[in-house]
Amino acid sequence: MQPDPADLFPETGLIAPARMRAVDANAMALGVTELQLMESAGRGLAEQVLRENPGRVLILCGKGNNGGDGMVAARHLRRHATTDVCYLDKGPRSNACEHQLAALRHARVGLHPFASRDDLEPLRTLFEKADVIVDALLGTGTSGGLKEPLATCVAMANASRAKIIAADIPTPGMRADRICAFHRAKADGSTVIDIGIPVEAECFVGPGDLTLIPARKKKAHKGNGGTVLVIGGGPYQGAPYLAGLGALRAGADIVRIASPVFEPVPDLIYERLEGRVIGKEHTERLIALAEKADVVVCGNGLGTESHEVVTAIAPHCKKAVFDADALRLPLPHAKGETIFTPHAAEFARITGISLPEDTMGKARAVQCSGIKGTVILKGHIDIVTDGTQVRFNRTGDPAMTVGGTGDVLAGIAGALLCHLPAFDAACIAAYASGKAGEAVVAERGGGMLASDIVDRIPAVLYQKSQRGV
């Protein structure tokens, strides 16, 4: 039995709200329902409230899932303390919150809707008499300044003598005597409540991670999706074009291919390089192109004769993905964030480390390799690490051993790196490439072409049904 990845590579420290939403969505994709998570959170919150031995509890609930957590807590508290719930009754509630409110209407708790400042004034005595106030107004979905009537609600709570316990994270401006965080802390000093999220929701890449991809703005114009330069080709002419198409399908607006070989792909901009292979005579021009690109993808189909050019260009790249024949010593590094995409043999070539057979042993070796940047170690289970964080990806199919699939992966990573931190871009690229490959196999069975994967990428990355939302 393999060791638990969470024991060997635990995610520690404060978790960002966006990452927590991704983990929640991954848990739901693994079969734990939203309502199960909410029930666990609310019950745990109620248990923490009861440690204060309150006679009267007032729970302040918003319209989202944080409010739903508070409503669950109210059901569990009603037998132990006089419990009142003040809930925001203005605008739509989340489905889960609506579900909990419906259940709460059949429980013996005081329900007090408010939609304005005027609605709150008659409820002032509830604030004054409460021993504990539970803040379940906004949670991690908070953005922007606090508006009415929530601002008045916060002011009334702050003025009370009650101990205030925040659910997951305090509402802006609300004093918090205690913070009860669900799954992991989002603020220092929190008491963490285990809500039953499976280990794999955090250690493996899942559909929840796709929620980290920023939405395209309505007023976006050409180039906002990112500009990618692919440098490669010569000995293997198709590789840079597969990478370029992968970048386009992953959301890049403009993709240029700098190569000695021309392929008639009208969606890609060809930057002609004279000669048989990329050589020193191309260095100056490639540096100029690299400086204009948001991300450079380099190495696809390059061959063994061009590494000196790669190392000369690398420091001029804002960000870069190095793949295939760019994975040689000295290892190139971009000016900014860098992703490396080796398979086991290429990893041995750049580190001198022969990887063990077991996945956890491989992960330890890659994490401790000393490579400065983010590494996607391609394999049956992909391993992604930046030397600190480690995550695993198990999407994909054995049919993806066909040549060119790694080039598509590099292109996807390049497009995502235009907008995401390198580690997140690498994780999502590995996941999306594998899911796209699975879709091809489901439709066609064997005989996959790397180009078959390309057209499946948008459905994986950008269809809501695929993103766990």
N, C-alpha and C positions, 0 to 999 in steps of 0.2 A: 504494500500500500504506500503510495507516494505521500510525502508530507503535505500538509495543508499550505497552499501558497500564502495565505494570510499570516501564518506563523513565521514563514521565512522572509516574506516581503510585505510587512504590514504597512498600510497607509496610516501615517500618524500626523499629529498636529491638527490645527484648525482646518476644517473643510470649507471651501468656498460655496456659496449658495448654488452657483451654476453647476458645480461638480456634484453637490448633493442631489440636485434635481436629476442629473444623469444617473446617479446610483439608484435613486428611487425608480426611475423608468426601467433600468436594467433588472431590478428586482421584480417588477411587474412582468417583464418579458420572460422571466424565469418561473412565473406562475404564482407569485405572491400578489394578491390583489391590492388595489389602492385602499379599499375598505379594511382589509386585514392590517395593513400598515397603520392606518388611522386608528383602528381599535386598539392596537398595541401601544401606540403613542399616547392615546387618551387615558388608557388604564394606568400606564406608567406614570403619567402626569398626576393622576388622582392619588396614586400611592405616595408620591412625593408631597403633595398638598397635605395629606393626612398626617405626615410627620410633624406638622406644626400644631396638631390637635386643635383645629379651628372649630368654633361653634357656628360661625356663619362664613360662607364662601360666596364671593361674587366673581363670576367668570365673564370676561369681556371678549366677545367673539366677532371677528370680521366675516367677510364673505368668501374667503378662500379656504384652503385646506387647513391652515392654522386655526381658523375658526372652528372647523370640523373637529380638530383635535380637542379643542376646549369643550365642545358639546359632548363628545364621548366622555371626557373627564367628569362632566356634570352628571351624567347617568350613573357613573360609578361612585360619585360622592354623595348622592342624595340620601342614602341610608345612614350616613355617618355625620352629616352636618346639614344645616339649613342652607340650601343652595339656590342661588339666583343666577340667571343668565341674561345679560344685556347684549343683544346682537344687532349688528348693523342691518337695517332693512331698507336698503337703498341700492338699486341696481341688481344685476344678476349675481347669484352665488355659484361657486363651483358645484359640479354634480355631486361630489362626495359630501360637501358641506350641506347641500340641500337634503341629501339622504339622511344625514345625522340630525338635522333640524326636524325632519318628519318623525324620526324615532323619538326625539326629545319631547315632542308634543304629547307623547303618551307616558312620559315619566313625571313623577311628582316633584317638579322643580318650578321655580318662578321664572316665567319667560317675559322679557321686557324688550320689545323691538324699539329701535330709535333710528330716525332718518334725518334729524336736524338737532341743532343746539337746544331748541325749545323742548324737544322730546326728552332730553337728558335732565333738565332741571327737576322734574317731579321724581326722578330716580336718585336724587342726591343722598337721601337717607340710606339707600343701599350701600353707597360708597362709604358713608360715615360709620355704619354699623358693622361692616365686614371686618373679620379678623384676617382673612387672606383674600387678596384680589389676584386672579389669574389673568395675565395679559396674553390673549390669543387673538389679537386684532389683525396683525399683518404678517408676521413670520418672515421667512427668507425671500418672499416675493416682493418685498418693499422696494419702491423706487420713487424718487422725487420727494418733495416736501409734504408734510402732513397737512391735510385739509380738514375742514369741518364736515361732519360733526366729530371726527376722530380727535381733532386737536382739543376740543372741550372735554371729551371722554378721558384723554390722557391727563389733562389738567386736574380733573376731579379725582382721578386715581392718585396722582402725586400729592394732592392735598389731604388725602385720607390718612388715618393712623395705621391702616392695614399693612401687613407684609405683602409685598408684590412679588409674585412668581411668574417669570416670563416663560412662555412656551416656545422653545427652540431658540428664539432670539428676541430681545426687547424691541417693542415698537419705538421708533425714533422719538426721543424726548421723554420716554417713560422711564422712571427710576425702577430698578430691579434689585430686590434684595437677594433673589436667587434666580438662576437661569437653568431650566431643565431642557437639555438638548436631546434630540432624537437621533440615535445612531452614532453621531459624532458631534463634537463641539464646533459651533460656529463663532463663539466668542470666548475669550479667556475666562476661566473660573466657573465654567458650566458643569453641572451634574449631568452625566451622560446616561440616557435611558436606552437600553437595548430593545429595538422594536422588531427583531427577527429578520432583518435583511440578510439574505444568503451571502456567504463569503464571495461567491463567484460574481455577484453584482458589482463588486468593487475591484476584484483582481483580474477579471476578464473584460475585454472590450465588448460592449453590447450596443443595442439600438439606442439606449439612453445617451450614449456618448455623442450621437449625432445631434442632439439638442444643443451642443456647444457650437455648432456651425452658425455663424451670424447670418441673420436674414438679410437679403439684399434690399436696400432702401428703395422706396418708390421713385425717388428722383435720381436714381443712379444713372450714370452715363458711361460711355465706352471707356474701359480701362479700370473702372472701380472694382470689377471682379478679379483684377490682378493681371499682371503681365509676366509671363514665364518665357525664359530662354532655354532651349534644349541644345546642348552641345554634344555632338556625337556623330556616329556613322563613319563610313569609309569602308572598313573591312566587313561590317555587318550593316547593310544599308537600311533595313526596315526598323531597326531598334529605336532610333530617335523619333521616328514618326509615330510609333506606338506610344512612346512616352508623351509626345505632344498631344495626341488624341486623348490619352488618359487625362491630361491636364485640362483640356477643353471640356470634356464631359464632367470633370469634377468642379467646374465653375470658373476657370480662368477665362478672362475676356479675350486676351491676345496672347498667342503662342508663336514664337519664332523658332525655327529650326536652323541652326548653324551647322552645316555639314558639307563634306565634299560631294555628297550624293543627293540627287534630286529625286523625290517621289511626288507624283502629281496628286497632292492632297489639297484641294482648294481652301479648306478651312485653316490651313497652317501657312504662315508666312515664311518663305524660304530665304535664308541668307546664304548665298553661294560662297563656298570656300574652294578656291582652285586647288587642283592636285588630287593625289590618291588618298592621302590621310591628312589629318590635322597636324600641322607642324609649326615651328617657331615663326615662320613667316606670317602666320595668322594671329599671332598673339595680340598685337596692338588692336586689331579690329575686334577681336573677341572681348578684350577688356572694355572697349567702348560700348559694345552691346550689353555686356554683363552689368555695367554701371547703370544702364537705363532700365534693367529688368527688376521686378520686385523679388523674383526668385530665379535662380539658375539650376537647371537639372543637367547634370554632366556625367558622361561616361558610357552612355548607352550605345553599343556597337562601335566603340571608339578604337578597339584594338590595343596593342601593347606598345605602340611607337610614339604616343602623344602625351605621356605622363608629365613631362617637363613643362608642356604648355598648360596642362591642368593646374599644376602647382603655381604657375605664374598668374593665372587668371583668378584663382580662388580668393585671394585677399581683396579683390575688387568686387566680389559678389556681396550684395546686401544680405542675402540668405541663400542657402544652396542645399540641394539634394545630390549626394554623390553615390553613384551606382556602378555596378559592373566593372569596367576597366579603369574607372577612376579610383577604385579601391585598391590602391597600391601605395607602397612607401616611397617617399614621405607622404603621409596621409594629408590630403588637402583640407583646409578649413576656410570657411567663408568669413567675412568681416563680422557678420551677425550669426544668427542661429543656423546650425548645420544638422542635416539628417544623413545618416549612412545606412545603406540597405544591403548588407551582405548576406549571402547564404553561408553555410558552414565552412566551405573551402575558402571563400573570400575572407571570412573572418580570420581563419588560420593564417592566411597570407599577410594580413595587415597587423596581426598581433603575435603570431608565433604560438598561439594557444590552440591545441587540439581539444575540441569540445567533447564532454562526456555524452553518454547516450541518453541519460534521464533529463527530463525537461527542467527540473528544479536545479540540477547541476549546471546545465547550460545557462540558465538564468543567472546563477551566481557568477559564473565565469564571465559573462558579458557585462554584468553590472560592475565587476571589479577589474575590467580590462584596461581601464585608464583612458579610454577613448573620450576625447572632449567633444561632446555633442550628443545627439540622440541616435540610438541604433535600433533599426528593425532587423533582428536576426530572423531571416525567412526560414520556415520549416513547416513540418506537420502542425505544430503549434508555434505561431510566431511569438517572439519575445521582443518587447519594446522596453528600452531603458534609457535614461539620461544619466546613469551612474548613481542616481538617488532613487527615483521612482522605478518600479518594475510593473509591467502589465503584460497580460497574455492575450493572444487572439487565436481562436480555434475555428474561425470560418474558413471555408475553402474546400477543395476536393482534390483527390489524387490526379484527376485529369489536368490540373493546373501545372503539372510538371512540363507541359509543352513550352517550347521556347517563346519568349516575348512577354510572358505574364509579369515577370519582374520589371520590365520596362514600363508596362501600364501602371504598376504599383508606384514606381518612381514618379511618373507624371501626376498621379492622383495626389501623392504627398506634396509635390511641388505646388499644385494649385491650392491645396489646403493651407500650406505654409504661408501663403500670401496674407492670410487673415487670422491664423491661429498660432499659439505657441508650438514650438517644434514637437514637444512630447505629445500633445493632443493631436496635432496633424498626423503624426506617425501612427498613433493608435487607430485613428479613424480611417486612415488610408489602408492599413492592413485589414481592418474589418470590412471596409467597402469592397476592396478587391476580392476578398474571399467570398462575400455574399454575392457579388456579381458573377463569380465563377460558379457558385452553386446554382444560380438561376440558369446559366447556360446548360449545365449538366441536367437539370430538371427538365429542360425543354428538349435537349438534343442527345443526351447521353454522352458517349465517347466521341472522339474525333474533334475535340475543342481546338479552336484557333484563338490566339491571344486577342485578335481583333474582335472576336465574339464578345469578349468581356466588356469592351469599351462602351457599347450602346446600353448596357445594363447599369452602368454607374449612376446616372442621374436618378433612376428609380430607387436605388439604395440610399443615396445621400439626401434626396430632396423630397421624396414622397412622404407625407405625414404618417401613413400607415407603417412605413419602415422605420420611422424615427422614435417610436415608442411614445408618441404624443397624439 
